[in-house]
Amino acid sequence: MSNFNDLVEDYSTTPVPEGKTVNGLRLALVVVGCGIALPGFLNGVKIGTALGLPDAVLAFLIAGLLLTFLGSCTAIVSAKTRLTTYMLAQFAFGPVGGKFVNMVLATTMFGWFGVNAFMFAEACQSMIWNLTGFHFSYNIYIIIGSVLMVATTIFGFKALDKLALVAVPILLFILITVLVISFTKAEPGVLLATHQGTMSFGLAVSATAGGNMVMVAAMPDVARYISGKGQAVLAMFISFTLAAPLILTAAAVPSLVTGESDLLKILMGLGFGVPALLVLVLSTWTANASNLYGAGLGLAATFIRIPQWKLMIGAGLAGMAIAMLGIVNHFIPFLLFLGILIPPVAGIYVAFYILYPDKMKDVSEISKLPGTSIPAFTAWGIGVAVATATAFDFFTLTTIPSCDALITSVILYMPLEYMLNARRSRLESQLVRRY
């Protein structure tokens, strides 16, 4: 059993050793694998249809640059500390408050696991029916997909790394091939036309960036394995400035050419039978493995006595139950709300690192902090309230609610934390003089 525990060791509560790090390209493959998923494809199709290709590509690029900057901030912190998102949260929010934050993050991750598992089952059922004529229930596909993803993820980052090395090049090759074929079949007027759709340019940027904000906030889960801050920035540049716009464009162009909004139907219509099935399986596998991985790390940072691999199995079963019980449509609004809750967490732990870089180098410092950080929770709550107001159009800041939450929380947290720390230092000085 000890050999198995060594095999699944993933440093969920301790810094990643120097000898286990990877370069920026390897990390980029993992991040790209996390981002290639059915919801992302659907987003690319909707934006391309609403704006037309020129404006859609520009929206993808602007969102990619924003995500590159924010992702670089979180990745640099994790590269310097080698700690997970969930350990960083305990520094910023306190050892007790951090565990609450961790449960919010973990719930989001295994919730999205269930949503993706359901979408995978729907698409797989349709695909198998078109290819073979056989019809199986959703639950069979949910179980097969979930077991496959859990079996991979219990081996930690090393498994995500190996999966990405195989899956991402295949996925990119298929998507680029589809893109090239679509261009050859398209009339220039179709691709260059400006659309008067229901979506504004700002909303397109918001949807593209906002859909990836949870990934950016949880970036330390994988970026803690990066070899240095320069490699961290390189990985974010490859992932969000280069790969993400390319993937979204590869979804938008075939839709504009064919007039079809379902990517899998587009692939089938272009003659991509088995490759379409590969896109379906591999994209869901890599994305959902990442969701489950994040959930397991969050639970491991909270329930430190239970092995991480057991917690990942539990999270996988919970996600599978969400998918099988058919409550996905009711669960998505809740998950979207959590998407506003999570980005400020990233802003606050980055701000904590800026204020106290030396503290984050030693996990034993967590026990010396107040159980719950009042500045962190105050800034978090106000940031979420502001983002909720902007989401319902009471007023506008950046047009991206998750960014509104993040920026507001950071602006409030740093002075609040500074003043509270200064007050604490004065009290300690007075006690020293008194005794």
Secondary structure as UniProt FT lines:
FT   HELIX           2..7
FT   HELIX           18..20
FT   HELIX           24..35
FT   HELIX           38..51
FT   HELIX           53..81
FT   HELIX           85..93
FT   TURN            95..96
FT   HELIX           97..132
FT   HELIX           138..153
FT   TURN            154..156
FT   HELIX           157..185
FT   HELIX           188..192
FT   HELIX           201..210
FT   TURN            211..212
FT   HELIX           213..217
FT   TURN            218..219
FT   HELIX           220..223
FT   TURN            224..225
FT   HELIX           229..236
FT   HELIX           237..243
FT   HELIX           244..258
FT   HELIX           263..269
FT   TURN            270..271
FT   HELIX           273..302
FT   TURN            304..305
FT   HELIX           308..324
FT   TURN            325..326
FT   HELIX           328..341
FT   HELIX           343..355
FT   TURN            357..358
FT   HELIX           359..361
FT   HELIX           363..368
FT   HELIX           374..391
FT   TURN            392..393
FT   HELIX           401..434
//
